Amino acid sequence: MQENLLIKAVVYAAEKHKYQRRKGFNQVPYINHPLKVAQMLAECGENDENLLIAAVLHDVIEDTDASREEIAEEFNIQVSDLVTEVTDDKDLPYSIRKELQVKGAPTLSDNAKKLKVADKICNVRDILSYPLDWSTERKLSYLDWAKQVVDGCKNINRDLDRIFEETLSEGYEKLHNEL
């Protein structure tokens, strides 16, 4: 039987993220997030195996002890390169990392842009759906920043663009009603 790399990636990511939880009062298991990102891409017509694997793994370098080399060895160099492309450098201050995402978005590969948009859709949905101890202003600030990042990633997948715009619009409406 041929090894299914997508299933292997799900197991690998689940193991790497096993003790992590999403922010918020619900403390949702972190693995739900990368799985939702991969699902979003698949639902928007993306079937490139390396992209879907990278979606499942997109936070493992940033948030766990996984390395670029380990991902290349376990999966392939294309997956490793894509995960690395969307990974923030945690050695940099938060504000610098966020600024670099905005500046770097237009220079990303097409697959990295798709992954960024799907990630931002899922993050915005989570911010709106799960109770966080964030102020409404902080949530609005996140939406503004996510829009700046996604503006540099548009016109690669129309469905992702549409869903992001709908999610953003719903978010602004909901949050402005809370003010």
C-alpha positions, 0 to 999 in steps of 0.5 A: 500500500502506498503511503498517504502523505496527507494522512501522515501529515495529519497524524504528524501535526496532531502529535506536534500540537497535542498539548496546544490549545487555541486562545480563548475561553473554550481552549479548543484543541489547536489541531482543529485550526490547521485542519480547518485551513486544509478543509477551506482550501479543499472546499475552494477547489484546491487539490494540490497534495503539497498545498493541503499537506502544507496547510495541515503543517503550516504552524508546526515550525512556528509553534512546535519543535519541528524544523524545516529539515524534518518536514523535508525528510518526513514529507518533501522539500516542496512541502517544507519550502511552503511551510517555511514560506508562511512561517513567522520568525518568532525571534522577532517582536510581534509587531515586526512579524505582523508588519513583515506579513503585510510587506511579504504577502505580495511576494509569496508563491501562489500556493503560499498566498492561497494558504495565507488567505485560508489561514486568515479566513479561519482566524477571523472566523475563530475570533468571531465565534469563540469567546476571547478576552480581547477587546472589540477594538483589538478584534477590529484591529486584527481584522484590519491587519488580516485585510492588509495581508490578504490584499497582497494575496488576492486574485489567485483563487476567486472562491477564497477571495470571496469567502474572505471578503464575506467573512471580513464584512460579517466580522466588521458588522458584528464587531461594530454592533458591539461598540 
